[in-house]
Amino acid sequence: MHWIQRSIELPLPPAAAFPLTVEPGTIDGWLVQVREVRPRGFLHFRPRVRHGGVSLVLDVHVLRAIVPDLVEVAVGWRAVTGRVLLELAATDDGGSLVTMRIGLDLPLSLRIAQRGIATELSRMMAVDLRRLRRLAREASGERAAVEEELQDEAAGDDPAEEWDDDGAGGPSAGG
């Protein structure tokens, strides 16, 4: 499985940031690609996502949730499988550090495009996390300076940390 990681700080403590980050009713507010989230049973969802001209219905199962610290979900679409891990850690200033990890296991027919797919996922994660920070700022009553928001937009294309499960690094245990 190939993993991509990005992090961002939020002005809310983990207990306040957790629901904003993971509840099905708020996910479409920060995950740009999500168009709707349909519940399919206990901890099972079918989100419809759209990216460019492609629209997909994913199969998502919550594997574990430790409130307010982390959520791990399994994601599937046809022969593509993946994991999404969201971890929230308290910061010294009373906020949260949100780390998003996406692990992707592509079928042989798509592995030639793995680098391009990983690059696009990394770019989308940066956009999504900046939107999450804006929502957290609104929820905390904090008003971000326009200048800072513009700098965030311009700085969003830096490469994410990536690794494979071949021993060259990787997410924390269980990820």
N, C-alpha and C positions, 0 to 999 in steps of 0.2 A: 504494500500500500504506500502510495506517495502522499506525504503530508505537507500542508502549507499552513503557516501561522502568522497571525497579525494580532497586535494588541493596541488598546486605546484606554485612556483614563476618562472616567466619568465623574461628575461632581456630586454623585449620590453614593451613600454607603451601600454595600452589597445587599442588605435587606430591602432597600428601596429600588435598587437597580435591577435586581433579579426578576421581579414580575414584568418590568418594562422590557427586559431582554428576552424572556422566554414564553410569555403567555401568547396563545394563538391569536387573541384579539389585538395584540400590539405588534406582532412580528411584521405584518405588512406595512407598518409605519416606518420601519428602518431597513428591512430587507427589500431592496429596490425591486428585485425580480418577482417577489411573491404577489400574486394577484388575488388569491383567496385561499383560505385554509379550511378544508372540510374534515370534521371529525369522523373517524371510521370505527370508533370503539375506544376502550380505555387505553390511553397513551398511544393511540394509533391515529395518524392524520394523513390526508391526501392533499397537500398543497399544490396548487396550480401555479407554475412559474413561467415567466416569459423573459427571454433574453434575445434581443435583436428580433429576428423574424421567427424564432423558434418558441413554441409553447409546449410545455411538458407537464404531466401530472406525476408527481413523485409519490413514493410510498415511504412514509416516515414512521418509525417506531421509537419511542423513548426507551432507552436502555437503562439509564439511571439518572436520578435527580437527587442532588443533595442540596437542599434549600438552606442558605442562599449562595452556595459555593459553586455548584456546577450542574450542567445538564449535558448528557451524551445521547445522541440519537443515531440510529442507523438509517441510511437513506438508500433507496433503490429506484432504478429506472431501467427497465429491460435488463440487459446483462451488466450494467454499470452498478457497482455498489460503493458505498462510502460511509463515512462517519463524520459527524460534526460534534465537536466538543467546545462548549462555552464554559470558561472558568472565570469566576469573579473573586478578586482578592482585595481586602481593605488596604487603602493607602494611608500614609502618615497624615495626610491633610483631611482625612474623613471621607474621601471619595472611594472609588473602586477602580481597579485595573481589570479590564475585561480582555481576556485572551481568547481568540477564536482560532480553532484548529480544524482544518478540513482534511480528511484522509480520503483518497480516491483510489479505487482499484478498477482499472479499465480492462475490458476484454481485449484479447490479442488484436482484434480488428481496429481498435482505437488507440493502441499504444504508440503508434507512430506520431499521433497528434498530442501525446501527453504533455510535452513542453508548452505548446500553445494553449492547451486547456488549463494547465497550471498557471500560466501567465495571466490568462483572462480571469480565472478564479481569484487570483491575488489582487488584481485590479478591482474586481467587484467587491471583495472583502473590504478593501480600503474605503470605498464609497459607502458601503453599508455601515461600517463602524463609525464613520464621520456622521452619518445620519442618526445613528444611535446616540452619539454624543450630543447632537443638537436636541434630540428629544429629552435626554437627561437634563440638559441645561434648562429647557422649558419647564420640566417637571420640578426642578429645584428653584425655579424663579430667577435663575442666573441668565443674564442677557449677554451673549458673546459679542465682542466687538466685531464689526464688519470686516475690519482689516485682518483680524485673526482668522475668520472664516474663509476669507479669500486666500490667505496663506495656506490654510489646510487644504483647500481645493487644489492649489498649485503643487503642493508637496505630496499629493496622494499616489504618485506613480512609482514610489521607491519599491525595490524588490522585497517581497516577503521572505521570511525565513522558511526554507524548505528542507526536507530530508526524506529519506526512504527508510523502510523498516529493515534494511540490510545491515544494521549495526553502525551506520554512519551518523547516529544521533536519533532523536525521536521524541515523541511526546512523553509526558509523565506516565507512570505505570497505569495500565488500564486504558490508555488512549490509542 
